[in-house]
Amino acid sequence: MRVSTLFYLCVLSVVTCLSPQTLSAEEWFEFRGPTGQGHSGEKALPVQWSPTEHVLWKTDVPGVGWSSPIVVGEKVYVTTAVPKKGETDPEQSLRLVCLNLETGKTLWNKELFQETKETAQRIHKKNSHASPTPISDGKLIYVHFGTHGTACLTLDGDVVWKTNELKYEMQHGNGGSPIIVDDKLVIICDGKGANFIVALDRKTGKIAWKVDRNVEGRKKFSFGTPLLITVNGKKQIVAPGTDVISGHSPEDGKEIWHLNYDGYSVIPRPVFSHGLIFVTTSYDRPTLLAIRPDGTGDVTETHLAWSNKTQIPHTPSLLVVGDELFTISDKGIAQCFDAKTGELNWKERVGGNFSASPLHANGKIYFQSEEGETTVIAAGKEYKEISRNHLKEPTLASFAVAGDTLLIRTKTQLYRIGK
C-alpha cells in the first residue's frame, strides 16, 4: 500500500463516525445545507442584490451543470460537464472545480470521468450532465455523475478512489445527490430498467450493500436524494422513488417500511419535522404526502397523516419553518400549510418558473426562479414579500450559504452575494 493511500485511509477513519448533522451548523457540506432541508443559521444574509450590486465576486464556471455548490472551509466546490466540442456534443468531460471562497479564483479544475459517444445518454432539456451536488465530511469530497462514475477526493483534489460499478440505464440523465451515513455513501439509482438503493464503503468505493426496488410501472425513472433521520432513537434512510417511498436500515439497507403512491420522475428531497416525512410524488400530477415514519412493512393504509394535490411542486423541494410547511410549484405558486394538519394558511402567485429548492434563514424564505429572480418573503402565516432580486441569467441550481453570504449558480457564472 502506498504511503499516500495509507494517509488518506487514516484520515478517513477519524471522520467516518461523523455525519453532516454533527458538524458545524454553518458548514454547507451538501445539497440543501447542514441538515439537507434548506435551513441556514445565519442571521445576516442579504435581501437585496442585482447583477452589479452587492456582488462580492462572480466567476465563470466552464461547461454546464445544475448541481449546487458546497462550501468547506475557505473553498467552494462545484461539479460541471464540459463538452469536448460544441454545447450539444455528447462527449463530455465530467469535472470538479474548486474555488477560493474569498476571491472566487479557480484553484483547480479536475476531470474525473469522461462521457463518450458510446456511454452518452440523452438528457432532459432542464437537466445537465452534472446535476448531483457533491457532499463532504469536512475532510474529503464525494462526487457522483450517475452511471458515469462516483469518486472520492481530498480537499486539494487528489483522487482517493473512483468507481463506475453503478451501472443502470438512466432516463433524462442523472439527478439525485449522494448522502453520507456513518461510513457509507448512500445513493438512489432509479433508471429505465433498474431501480435500487446502494451504499458504497467510504474508504474504498466498493459496494457495501445494494437493495433492489420493485417498480412495476411503465415509467420507472426518478431522481431522488435520500434523507437521514432518527426515529425512536434509531437511524433511518428515507428514500423517495417511483411509486414508493421507503425507510431503510443504514447497516444493511434492509427495508423498514414503505408507502405506495402513483408517481414517477420524483425529484424533491424529503423533509422531516413534527414526526412527519413530507414528500411529493412528482409526475404526472404531484401529491404532497405527510407520512409517519414509525411503522413497519407496508404502511400505505395506516401511516399517511394528510395529503394535498393542489399546486404541488414537481421539482423544488419542500421547506418547514416552525409549524408551517412552505412549497413553491414549478409554475410559481407559493403555498403555506400547517405542517401538522395540512390546513392551508395562504396561497400566492409569485410568478416565474421554479426548479431550485427554497432556503430559510432568520425568518426569511428565498425562492429562486429559473429566470434568475429571487423573491424573499417572511416565513409566516400571512404572505409578506420583502424583496425581488434579478441576476438576468437562467438558474436551476439551489442556494448555498457561506457565512453571511449567498452562493448562486447561474448558467455560466457562480455569484457570491453579500451586503
VOGU-3710 file (C-alpha; in Angstrom, 3 decimals, decimal comma):
1> mrvstlfylc> 0,000/0,000/0,000  1,377/3,405/-0,919  2,113/5,837/1,930  -0,244/8,435/0,415  -3,102/5,944/0,266  -2,455/4,860/3,860  -2,574/8,502/4,958  -5,943/9,075/3,276  -7,389/5,962/4,913  -6,129/7,058/8,332
11> vlsvvtclsp> -7,744/10,464/7,862  -10,961/8,822/6,762  -11,056/6,526/9,797  -11,152/9,573/12,063  -14,109/11,185/10,333  -16,298/8,301/9,212  -18,137/8,271/12,533  -19,352/11,813/11,852  -22,438/12,636/9,828  -23,027/16,085/8,270
21> qtlsaeewfe> -25,537/16,787/11,048  -22,847/16,510/13,735  -20,535/19,044/12,116  -20,695/22,827/12,296  -24,200/24,120/11,623  -22,738/26,819/9,381  -20,820/24,453/7,108  -22,602/23,963/3,788  -21,381/20,451/3,078  -24,245/19,044/0,990
31> frgptgqghs> -27,360/19,699/-1,090  -29,671/21,972/0,945  -27,159/22,547/3,707  -26,323/21,156/7,168  -29,466/19,058/7,671  -30,256/18,627/3,991  -33,521/20,512/4,466  -32,807/24,068/3,303  -32,019/25,855/6,583  -29,214/28,265/7,416
41> gekalpvqws> -28,476/29,572/10,905  -27,037/32,808/9,528  -28,698/35,994/10,807  -27,498/38,495/8,219  -27,950/37,086/4,720  -28,536/39,760/2,055  -32,064/40,510/0,851  -31,155/42,999/-1,897  -28,891/42,499/-4,926  -28,600/42,822/-8,703
51> ptehvlwktd> -26,026/41,781/-11,331  -23,914/44,774/-10,245  -24,956/45,489/-6,640  -23,841/43,555/-3,564  -21,859/41,138/-5,757  -18,678/40,284/-3,846  -17,450/38,315/-6,852  -18,656/36,354/-9,831  -16,672/33,683/-11,622  -17,115/31,917/-14,941
61> vpgvgwsspi> -17,830/28,229/-14,452  -16,817/26,238/-17,551  -19,319/23,898/-19,140  -22,849/23,318/-17,864  -24,088/21,852/-14,609  -27,097/22,313/-12,354  -25,517/20,874/-9,232  -25,372/23,244/-6,280  -22,064/24,482/-4,842  -20,876/23,298/-1,433
71> vvgekvyvtt> -18,538/25,114/0,956  -15,763/23,519/3,021  -13,670/25,975/4,996  -12,321/28,596/2,620  -13,080/26,610/-0,514  -16,116/26,240/-2,789  -16,647/23,053/-4,788  -18,944/22,575/-7,760  -19,257/19,910/-10,454  -19,633/20,632/-14,144
81> avpkkgetdp> -19,711/18,939/-17,540  -17,598/20,431/-20,314  -18,434/19,346/-23,870  -15,453/18,278/-25,927  -16,583/20,381/-28,891  -19,878/22,258/-29,144  -22,540/22,610/-26,447  -24,574/19,702/-27,878  -21,577/17,351/-28,206  -22,424/14,033/-26,499
91> eqslrlvcln> -18,810/13,688/-25,383  -18,452/15,393/-22,024  -15,621/15,918/-19,569  -17,117/15,435/-16,093  -15,224/17,619/-13,647  -14,931/19,008/-10,114  -13,976/22,677/-9,793  -12,520/24,224/-6,609  -12,638/27,990/-5,993  -11,305/30,267/-3,292
101> letgktlwnk> -14,245/31,457/-1,191  -12,759/34,884/-0,509  -11,823/35,822/-4,077  -13,741/33,466/-6,366  -10,471/32,494/-8,054  -10,382/28,978/-9,509  -7,802/26,960/-7,562  -8,085/23,774/-9,616  -10,316/22,101/-12,176  -10,035/18,295/-12,374
111> elfqetketa> -11,501/15,831/-14,853  -12,826/12,727/-13,090  -14,762/10,878/-15,787  -15,491/11,092/-19,498  -18,843/10,653/-21,139  -18,093/9,217/-24,568  -20,241/8,657/-27,640  -20,627/5,046/-26,539  -21,690/5,879/-22,964  -23,579/9,144/-23,587
121> qrihkknsha> -27,257/9,204/-22,671  -29,845/11,768/-23,698  -30,807/14,263/-21,014  -33,891/16,370/-20,437  -33,606/19,987/-21,604  -33,816/21,123/-17,966  -31,222/18,613/-16,789  -27,445/18,617/-17,147  -24,665/16,053/-17,268  -23,588/17,315/-13,818
131> sptpisdgkl> -26,727/17,683/-11,706  -25,977/15,769/-8,453  -24,473/18,028/-5,785  -21,153/16,991/-4,180  -21,000/16,174/-0,469  -18,214/16,479/2,103  -17,472/15,352/5,641  -15,090/18,280/6,101  -12,045/16,210/5,140  -12,940/14,601/1,830
141> iyvhfgthgt> -15,207/15,386/-1,139  -17,527/12,858/-2,774  -18,923/13,427/-6,269  -21,459/11,438/-8,281  -22,267/11,544/-12,003  -24,928/8,858/-12,148  -23,888/5,726/-14,015  -20,822/7,527/-15,417  -18,983/7,358/-12,101  -18,591/8,214/-8,428
151> acltldgdvv> -15,372/9,447/-6,808  -13,747/10,498/-3,541  -11,123/13,261/-3,429  -9,114/15,160/-0,858  -9,861/18,849/-0,387  -6,821/19,566/-2,573  -8,139/17,480/-5,456  -6,153/14,264/-5,084  -8,248/11,233/-6,039  -8,647/8,686/-3,219
161> wktnelkyem> -10,844/6,316/-5,241  -13,078/6,205/-8,307  -15,722/3,692/-9,342  -18,137/3,148/-12,201  -19,736/-0,007/-10,795  -23,190/1,558/-10,565  -24,439/0,519/-13,976  -28,020/1,248/-14,978  -29,765/2,929/-17,895  -30,652/6,479/-16,896
171> qhgnggspii> -33,670/8,330/-18,261  -33,182/12,052/-18,978  -29,743/11,988/-17,286  -28,587/11,889/-13,679  -30,050/13,882/-10,820  -30,145/12,539/-7,268  -27,313/13,548/-4,916  -25,471/11,175/-2,545  -25,601/11,393/1,262  -23,158/10,369/3,984
181> vddklviicd> -24,399/7,822/6,534  -21,676/6,869/9,006  -19,002/5,002/6,997  -21,106/4,768/3,852  -22,093/6,883/0,856  -25,750/6,208/0,014  -27,190/6,809/-3,465  -30,586/6,208/-5,070  -30,361/4,805/-8,617  -33,744/4,818/-10,368
191> gkganfival> -33,380/4,309/-14,107  -35,246/2,986/-17,094  -34,886/-0,669/-16,229  -33,172/-0,837/-12,836  -34,255/0,660/-9,528  -32,061/0,243/-6,472  -30,562/1,932/-3,414  -26,852/1,401/-2,892  -24,294/2,122/-0,179  -20,613/2,491/-1,049
201> drktgkiawk> -17,860/1,988/1,507  -16,423/5,467/2,005  -12,891/4,123/2,404  -12,761/2,147/-0,824  -15,773/2,955/-3,015  -16,760/-0,720/-3,019  -20,437/-1,665/-2,735  -21,320/-2,298/0,924  -24,957/-3,177/0,235  -27,467/-2,882/-2,558
211> vdrnvegrkk> -31,260/-3,153/-2,299  -33,443/-3,577/-5,373  -36,802/-1,806/-5,539  -39,769/-3,500/-7,153  -41,211/-0,949/-9,584  -43,922/-2,229/-11,899  -44,911/0,990/-13,690  -44,146/1,761/-17,313  -42,096/4,824/-16,330  -39,618/3,692/-13,689
221> fsfgtpllit> -37,153/6,565/-13,509  -36,737/9,111/-10,708  -34,052/11,466/-9,369  -34,339/11,151/-5,609  -31,926/12,288/-2,918  -32,276/10,349/0,364  -32,581/11,878/3,830  -31,117/10,516/7,050  -33,498/10,784/10,012  -33,770/9,358/13,529
231> vngkkqivap> -36,998/7,704/14,680  -37,356/6,403/18,241  -33,595/6,613/18,690  -32,767/4,656/15,529  -31,414/5,971/12,220  -33,373/5,552/9,015  -32,513/6,337/5,414  -35,658/7,719/3,780  -35,594/7,053/0,041  -38,194/8,540/-2,347
241> gtdvisghsp> -38,640/6,915/-5,737  -41,030/5,887/-8,465  -44,350/4,724/-6,981  -42,904/4,338/-3,472  -41,108/5,974/-0,565  -39,360/3,760/1,957  -37,292/3,749/5,130  -34,118/1,644/5,323  -31,607/0,452/7,894  -28,190/2,122/7,412
251> edgkeiwhln> -26,359/-1,052/8,392  -27,576/-3,333/5,602  -30,168/-1,398/3,620  -32,998/-3,622/4,817  -36,389/-2,030/4,297  -38,154/-0,945/7,487  -41,339/0,428/5,929  -42,738/1,569/2,610  -45,688/3,606/1,389  -47,019/3,210/-2,146
261> ydgysviprp> -48,287/6,001/-4,401  -48,641/6,823/-8,086  -45,730/8,945/-9,286  -42,520/8,897/-11,307  -39,648/11,270/-12,091  -39,638/12,094/-8,367  -37,163/14,917/-7,741  -37,871/16,793/-4,448  -35,809/15,745/-1,441  -37,951/14,757/1,578
271> vfshglifvt> -38,035/16,893/4,725  -38,678/15,689/8,280  -40,377/17,669/11,047  -43,061/17,190/13,724  -42,586/13,439/13,457  -43,637/13,507/9,802  -41,858/12,902/6,491  -43,033/15,323/3,786  -42,561/14,345/0,140  -44,187/14,944/-3,228
281> tsydrptlla> -44,936/12,316/-5,869  -43,981/14,426/-8,927  -45,419/13,298/-12,290  -47,997/13,219/-13,690  -49,982/15,054/-11,015  -47,915/15,643/-7,882  -49,384/14,933/-4,459  -47,950/16,260/-1,202  -47,810/13,492/1,399  -47,244/13,745/5,162
291> irpdgtgdvt> -46,133/10,333/6,447  -45,455/8,946/9,940  -42,153/7,010/9,574  -42,579/4,860/12,700  -44,268/1,864/11,082  -43,066/-1,443/9,678  -43,846/-3,172/6,401  -46,491/-1,728/4,086  -47,838/1,429/5,796  -49,805/2,744/2,801
301> ethlawsnkt> -53,152/2,414/4,568  -52,016/3,240/8,100  -49,346/5,956/8,249  -50,465/8,720/5,881  -51,256/11,709/8,136  -52,556/14,033/5,405  -52,181/14,831/1,709  -52,858/17,609/-0,790  -52,981/17,679/-4,610  -53,390/21,403/-5,340
311> qiphtpsllv> -50,468/23,287/-6,974  -47,847/20,905/-5,551  -44,263/21,076/-6,926  -42,831/18,535/-9,340  -39,245/19,726/-8,849  -38,491/22,116/-5,920  -38,107/20,504/-2,514  -40,273/21,486/0,450  -39,426/23,667/3,443  -40,663/23,501/7,046
321> vgdelftisd> -40,205/26,534/9,304  -41,669/26,156/12,775  -45,205/24,848/12,436  -45,538/25,863/8,783  -44,758/23,932/5,603  -43,893/26,081/2,576  -43,983/24,993/-1,073  -43,294/26,622/-4,427  -44,719/24,941/-7,519  -42,859/24,671/-10,821
331> kgiaqcfdak> -45,227/27,343/-12,187  -44,591/29,813/-9,371  -47,478/29,227/-6,934  -46,290/29,513/-3,330  -48,297/27,962/-0,500  -48,113/27,780/3,276  -49,668/24,828/5,141  -49,978/23,923/8,777  -47,381/21,141/8,893  -49,250/19,058/11,439
341> tgelnwkerv> -52,728/19,184/9,907  -52,305/20,183/6,254  -54,611/23,182/6,662  -53,828/25,878/4,074  -52,778/29,234/5,536  -52,228/31,074/2,254  -51,602/30,689/-1,477  -49,875/33,307/-3,641  -48,743/33,545/-7,264  -45,070/34,535/-7,094
351> ggnfsasplh> -44,617/34,310/-10,870  -41,940/32,655/-12,960  -40,890/29,016/-13,249  -39,121/27,117/-10,496  -36,698/24,195/-10,157  -34,404/25,307/-7,315  -35,315/24,397/-3,754  -36,162/27,205/-1,303  -33,922/28,416/1,521  -34,783/29,645/5,030
361> angkiyfqse> -32,626/31,936/7,154  -33,508/34,275/10,026  -37,262/34,227/9,454  -36,976/34,767/5,716  -37,601/32,408/2,785  -35,740/32,685/-0,522  -37,482/31,418/-3,684  -35,237/31,361/-6,776  -36,825/31,142/-10,223  -35,425/29,549/-13,377
371> egettviaag> -35,293/33,042/-14,884  -32,775/34,149/-12,229  -35,090/36,118/-9,947  -35,094/35,537/-6,184  -38,205/36,500/-4,244  -37,662/36,944/-0,493  -40,690/36,604/1,785  -41,335/36,483/5,513  -41,733/32,968/6,915  -45,186/33,386/8,423
381> keykeisrnh> -48,879/32,526/8,325  -49,515/35,543/6,084  -47,811/36,233/2,761  -45,441/39,191/3,058  -42,991/39,948/0,255  -39,726/41,576/1,307  -37,807/41,967/-1,962  -37,185/40,764/-5,513  -33,694/40,440/-6,948  -32,800/39,553/-10,532
391> lkeptlasfa> -29,480/38,281/-11,914  -30,754/38,342/-15,519  -29,493/34,834/-16,270  -31,166/31,400/-16,050  -30,566/29,264/-12,967  -31,885/25,895/-11,842  -29,353/25,237/-9,066  -30,288/25,620/-5,396  -28,665/28,083/-2,988  -25,572/27,564/-0,874
401> vagdtllirt> -24,628/29,709/2,120  -21,125/30,812/3,133  -21,096/32,851/6,324  -23,400/35,825/5,826  -23,321/35,493/2,018  -25,231/33,578/-0,648  -23,739/31,480/-3,438  -25,915/31,388/-6,552  -25,050/29,388/-9,638  -26,413/30,615/-12,955
411> ktqlyrigk> -25,954/29,046/-16,371  -22,446/30,465/-16,801  -21,495/32,120/-13,504  -21,106/31,469/-9,811  -22,020/34,554/-7,748  -21,173/35,369/-4,160  -23,730/37,860/-2,853  -23,217/39,876/0,339  -24,389/43,072/1,987
//
